[in-house]
Amino acid sequence: MSWSFDNKKPIYLQIMEKIKFQIISHELEANQQLPTVRELASEIGVNTNTIQRAFSNLEQEGFVFCKRTAGRFVTENQELISKSRK
């Protein structure tokens, strides 16, 4: 997965947008586990706090959910995904 960032927009928002796009386009499937905060931060070369902020916002919007001690997963809410395609 290739990551490049625009200096005009906060990085956490760009990460959120990319993950949302992957969910909407079914690159990431329902119930698929996301990388950990540390794994993704290391992969794309950003601070773990940036990833945590992006993940927290995605949780608040309903695109991902957290299973205690198991990690974060893509939502099963197909209605939310369908609405986001428009």
N, C-alpha and C positions, 0 to 999 in steps of 0.2 A: 504494500500500500504506500503510495507516494504522498508526502505531505509538503506543501509549500504554503507560506503565509503572506498575506497582504499587510503591510505596515499601517494601513488606514483603518483597520478594524481589530478589536481585541482578539487575541489568539483563542481564548476560550470559546468565543462566539463562532469562530471559524471551525473549531473542532466540533462544536455542537452541530453546525450546519452539515459538516461532512458525515457525521454519524447519522443524523436525520436522513440525509440523502441515501445513505446505504440501507437504512431501514425501509424507507419508502420504495426504493428500487429493488428491494428483496435481496440485496447483496448480503445483508444480515437478516436471518430468518427469525420468526417468533421463537422465543425461549432460547435463542442462541446466547451463549455466554460471551460477554465482552472481556477484553484483556483487563488485567488489574490496573489500577492507577499507576503503579510503578512500572509495569511492563509497557504500557502505552507511552508514558512519559519518556522512558528510555528509548523506545522505538523512534519517536518523533523529535526527541531532543528538546523537550520543554520541562518546566518545573512540575513536580507532582501536584502542587496546589492549583495549577492551571487545569490539569486533567480533572482533579476533584471538583473544581467549580463547574466545569462543563458537564460532568456526570451528574452532579447535584441538580443542575438546571434541567437536564434531560429527564431526571426522575420526577421533578416537579411538574414538567409538562406531560408526563405519562409515557414517554417513549421507551424508558427503561425502568426496571424495578430491581430492588435489591433483595437477595435472599441472605439472611443473616449467616455469616461465616462461609457462604458459598460464592458470593460475588454478585455482579450485576448482569442482568439478562435483558434481551429485547422483549418489548411488550407483546402480548397476545392480542391486544386491542386493535382488531382490523378496521373498526370504524374510525378510530383516530388516524390510522395510517392512510385510509382512503380519503379522509377529509384533508389531510396534509398534502396529498397529491395535487389538489386543485389550486 
